[in-house]
């Protein structure tokens, strides 16, 4: 049985129990009211036989109604007990099924992460080998590599344009050479060719991860991220994630590899501070 079906059963049982408890409260109130009415009937010494008989009949009527309500309460309580027992069983089944599902999801997540890591190692090995053949004389660290046209390629979702533009402005104030589509792509330029060119000519890749960025329907952000990750090992390029309105779990669900990287967040840093942190990486001597 699926977890959803099990949960629907539990919901129905809870609804039935709630209805019976409402009936119990209603009948208990009726029983108490009728017993109270019966107790308020008094018999006087001067009552005639007719009056006494009338009072007695009314009293017995109230007591009968109270007894009927109490019987209903007992029946409803029995139903609640039976439903509660079934509910307890269903909850235990649900807990076991959820535990099995979580175990299955963890296994899938581990397999996926292992696949990602193996793919990244394979790509790094391929790009490093090709780089060593093409330029064996270049052994500089990425901090010392000034052969690139841009210091950083900024990848972001268009919905986050406002905060990213502010960040880019702070980078430019610090003298950082930024590939940013709003600044770099000219009128009539090919978008795909311009992005590819920016990826090749940038030393670092800053990825503004946000709910908009990881949206599965986003084509360009996916393409940019894949381009950055596939060439991360080439020429010592490094990906620097910035989390914007995201949780650790959301990033982990999107990409275990990205989640394993140290990231800064817009919740903890202003755009000025983020730019300053990048400048420290770019020029460690100015720390």
SULRA-V21417 format. One record per residue. NEAR is the number of other ideal C-beta (glycine too) atoms within 8 Angstrom. Layout:
<<NEAR> <NEAR>>
//
This chain:
<<5> <5> <9> <6> <8> <13> <9> <8> <9> <12> <8> <8> <12> <9> <8> <9> <12> <8> <8> <12> <10> <8> <10> <12> <8> <8> <13> <10> <8> <11> <14> <9> <8> <13> <11> <8> <9> <11> <6> <6> <10> <5> <7> <5> <3> <4> <9> <6> <6> <6> <8> <10> <8> <8> <12> <9> <8> <9> <10> <8> <8> <13> <11> <8> <11> <14> <9> <8> <13> <10> <8> <10> <12> <8> <8> <13> <9> <8> <9> <12> <8> <8> <12> <9> <8> <9> <12> <8> <8> <12> <9> <8> <10> <12> <8> <8> <11> <9> <8> <8> <9> <8> <8> <8> <8> <8> <8> <8> <10> <8> <8> <9> <10> <8> <8> <11> <10> <8> <8> <11> <8> <8> <12> <10> <9> <8> <12> <10> <8> <9> <11> <8> <6> <6> <6> <6> <4> <5> <3> <7> <6> <11> <8> <6> <11> <4> <3> <10> <5> <12> <10> <16> <13> <12> <12> <12> <11> <6> <6> <13> <9> <6> <11> <12> <9> <9> <13> <13> <9> <13> <13> <9> <7> <9> <5> <12> <8> <12> <12> <9> <10> <8> <6> <9> <7> <5> <3> <3> <8> <5> <9> <6> <8> <12> <13> <9> <8> <13> <13> <7> <9> <15> <12> <15> <14> <12> <15> <15> <14> <14> <8> <10> <15> <13> <9> <4> <4> <11> <6> <8> <13> <8> <9> <13> <11> <8> <11> <15> <11> <8> <12> <13> <11> <10> <9> <10> <14> <9> <12> <13> <13> <13> <13> <12> <7> <11> <5> <6> <6> <10> <16> <10> <5> <9> <9> <11> <11> <13> <10> <5> <9> <3> <11> <10> <10> <11> <5> <5> <9> <5> <12> <7> <8> <14> <14> <10> <10> <14> <12> <10> <9> <10> <7> <7> <4> <6> <4>>
//
